[in-house]
Amino acid sequence: MDNYSINTKCVQAGYRPGNGEPRQIPIVQSTTFKYDTSEDMGKLFDLEASGYFYTRLQNPTNDYVAAKIAALEGGKAAMLTSSGQAANFFALFNICECGSHIVASSSIYGGTFNLISVTMAKMGIEVTFVSPTASEEELNAAFKENTRAMFGETIANPALTVLDIEKFAKVAHAHGVPLIVDNTFPTPVNCRPIEWGADIVTHSTTKYMDGHGAAVGGCIVDSGNFDWMAHAEKFPGLCTPDESYHGITYAEKFGKEGAFITKCTSQLMRDFGCIQSPQHAFILNLGLESLHVRMPRHVENGQAVAEYLEKHPKITKVNYSGLPSDPYYSVAQKYLPNGGCGVVSFEIEGGRAAAEKFMKALKLAAIETHVADARTCCLNPATSTHRQMSEEQLIEAGVPAGLVRMSCGLEDKADLIADLEQALAQV
Ligand SMILES: *Cc1c(COP(=O)(O)O)cnc(C)c1O
């Protein structure tokens, strides 16, 4: 499939049925797999042969879909996880351990921020947060001798900042560590971070990839570019024998292209079991088949809504990297030439009370803790996800009381704008 356009890969990559086999990806609804001899099965346990033995670790349906996402991102290997949270945790924990340190952009999803700064801290893994707009010198200064990974989001949820991937990759590589990029919001249709130097790409497939608000899931893609053995002292888990797998050294046996995902599957998936169900993988694949058709419409609607709001007298600020007035416009022109996504955020004059009134008046856009769905939805962080915070804390967190995050769906943009117009008229 390598020579085909990403549009064709969305439809057909990953699964190529043989003569007389099902056209659609089969859902392998089986926890286990049968073998003729114990010797056959033993080879799987020793990672001497590839094959399936238990769905807590691997399932063929998932692997077809993971292979499609690897093809879309231009990666060499991939795996599905039960959620985006599990994908980011596994991507980091596969190369970090107690005593390790992570450099992460401060502008990331709240769940990931909490995962790294609270839960992984309890495991003895430290983090230094850096601004997504930090200079090379500032980024360099955040690194320590025990830094094992750098992390950021292509378009951050919900701040909508855009990551300078090339700059972050350059700094990460100068310190001998990989750059992990969460590419959930643009999807590979609008940005492929590996082409800009990212080593590992993660996704909450719950968002645009599924795109219908139907199935929670995640994915990890390895570019196959990072040379673990060249930095063997930093990555003992990949570069020294794994006694829990009969002394295999992943980076030696599976090379740059296979080591990361093989270790992540055979250790982390074995021990934590955060696998996506094959049913969810099937639903995810239905979403992927139309991802290249849906993303341009999400962008078109996001752009139209952002432009409309920017001109509205009751709107004091609009965040959308497709607007020339946005501070991330020029970096977005470089990494997101076809647009980013359908999520727009804006501030309404009159703060929390005005935002509440406005959202209540919306007819098409529903109030939901979700984004990247076919149906337009919106959220006022101050009265929902961030409601425990004071006015001052809200401002500090970059979510002023009047901020509304709107995820533009696939409806007609004229209907969305008419809905905004009537709702703003009531504020
Ligand atoms: C939603 C989201 C996550 C978490 O994904 P879940 O599938 O909800 O676990 C991670 N990163 C980003 C950018 C997200 O938007």
The ligand as an SDF file (V2000), in Angstrom:
LIG
                    3D

 15 15  0  0  0  0  0  0  0  0999 V2000
   -9.2750   12.5060   24.7720 C   0  0  0  0  0  0  0  0  0  0  0  0
   -7.8240   12.6350   24.6830 C   0  0  0  0  0  0  0  0  0  0  0  0
   -6.9700   11.7400   25.3310 C   0  0  0  0  0  0  0  0  0  0  0  0
   -7.4960   10.6340   26.1990 C   0  0  0  0  0  0  0  0  0  0  0  0
   -8.1380    9.6870   25.4160 O   0  0  0  0  0  0  0  0  0  0  0  0
   -9.2840    8.6980   25.9430 P   0  0  0  0  0  0  0  0  0  0  0  0
   -9.5750    7.8780   24.7440 O   0  0  0  0  0  0  0  0  0  0  0  0
  -10.4200    9.5250   26.4300 O   0  0  0  0  0  0  0  0  0  0  0  0
   -8.6470    7.8990   27.0630 O   0  0  0  0  0  0  0  0  0  0  0  0
   -5.6130   11.8940   25.1540 C   0  0  0  0  0  0  0  0  0  0  0  0
   -5.1140   12.8880   24.4040 N   0  0  0  0  0  0  0  0  0  0  0  0
   -5.9040   13.7750   23.7710 C   0  0  0  0  0  0  0  0  0  0  0  0
   -5.2990   14.8550   22.9450 C   0  0  0  0  0  0  0  0  0  0  0  0
   -7.2860   13.6850   23.8890 C   0  0  0  0  0  0  0  0  0  0  0  0
   -8.0680   14.5780   23.2650 O   0  0  0  0  0  0  0  0  0  0  0  0
  1  2  1  0
  2  3  1  0
  2 14  2  0
  3  4  1  0
  3 10  2  0
  4  5  1  0
  5  6  1  0
  6  7  2  0
  6  8  1  0
  6  9  1  0
 10 11  1  0
 11 12  2  0
 12 13  1  0
 12 14  1  0
 14 15  1  0
M  END
$$$$
